[in-house]
Amino acid sequence: MIPLSVPNISGNEWTYIKECLDTNWVSSVGSYVTKFEKTLAEYTGAKYAIATSNGTAALHISLQLAGVERGDLIIIPNITFVATANAIKYTGADPVMIDVDSNTWQMDLGLLEEFLQTQTEIREGFSYHKKLNRRISAIVPVHVLGNMCDMDQFIRIAQTYRLIIVEDSTEALGSKFRGKHAGTFGLFGTSSFNGNKIISTGGGGMILTSDEKLATKAKHLTTQAKADPNEYYHDETGYNYRLVNILAAMGVAQMEQLDVFIQRKKEVAQMYKNELSFIQGFKTQEVIEGVEPNHWLFTVKVPHKAELIAYLKSKGVEARSFWVPMNRLPMMEKDLYFTHNDISQDVYRACVSLPCSTSIKNEEVSQVIQFVKDFYSGL
Ligand SMILES: Cc1ncc(COP(=O)(O)O)c(C=O)c1O
């Protein structure tokens, strides 16, 4: 079986985890949690990093601290993993879904601006949806598959309409726009280290921010809001969202290899592109000028997607369909989708992700390429 994207455990993971076990520092306090946070902050250039139990928790806390309140609307791209929308729902807000660009598969910034111009007005320092009379307090750019949109344009729009930026940079650790790391453009950025991400701790996440007060608050909220070092006095409703030391130890070891992982992702993507571009209708994500992606998950738009996935499965190759667009999920408010041509559906219908673990061998990539060629030549 050639898997889609699995963790690459070939560095100091065993050594660091063993140290946690040997010293009994296994839980949510320990030197590796602090070290992992420091490493992430230094790597991305964010001033502060707060480790969490997963990326969804990181998003939830970031949104809450960005001031999102029950009844608010929060803007997201219509193509994302459901966790972006779920974290918004946890705060009592609802997502406004903006259709994606047909080339980059990121939020369509032209459409975003049109939505804000035509459907919102600014009152008392906030944008309001005119028809629904609901505040739009924040916007969540999702750096889908590790790619990014034009962040200069994005920030200009967000500032014009007084929208706080909380980046869902869970897939984009190591991606940059004009040299600046994904996750450092907004008030908050977020990371995920689940099993298929570019680095993995099995499960885990990180909140990035450069605001000291918010960083302190984030740590407080993720650790049950305990406000007294001796007594069990909690000054608000907190969460048990802290990453444990064992997993942070794995994270520290994985971070030592991140640059190598990014390089390998890039090579694998290039191999696929070189060999598969002959397929009629084959299209990869456009990377605009200024973006350096981390090439997290190699995904391609192809004809006969479902049949290709089934064929590859029969050959022992794991390929995966893209996420069903958010507007098509039953818990979303359908009329909060802004689009002209429903590009999301077009992208979803034709996109397939191919095996691209950082540990994949060149012969395995060649094998997948051959299977894909066989499939199309047999049509
Ligand atoms: C775009 C996006 N947002 C949020 C998440 C949530 O991260 P986690 O699985 O660590 O909760 C993920 C990853 O699963 C993701 O891909």
The ligand as a Gaussian input file, in Angstrom:
#p B3LYP/6-31G(d) Opt

LIG

0 1
 C       -7.836000      23.657000       6.952000
 C       -7.817000      22.956000       8.272000
 N       -8.312000      23.602000       9.342000
 C       -8.302000      23.036000      10.557000
 C       -7.783000      21.773000      10.766000
 C       -7.906000      21.171000      12.132000
 O       -6.743000      20.667000      12.662000
 P       -6.807000      19.417000      13.688000
 O       -7.128000      18.195000      12.902000
 O       -5.444000      19.406000      14.282000
 O       -7.866000      19.743000      14.691000
 C       -7.241000      21.072000       9.684000
 C       -6.644000      19.735000       9.820000
 O       -7.245000      18.729000      10.055000
 C       -7.274000      21.665000       8.401000
 O       -6.794000      21.021000       7.327000

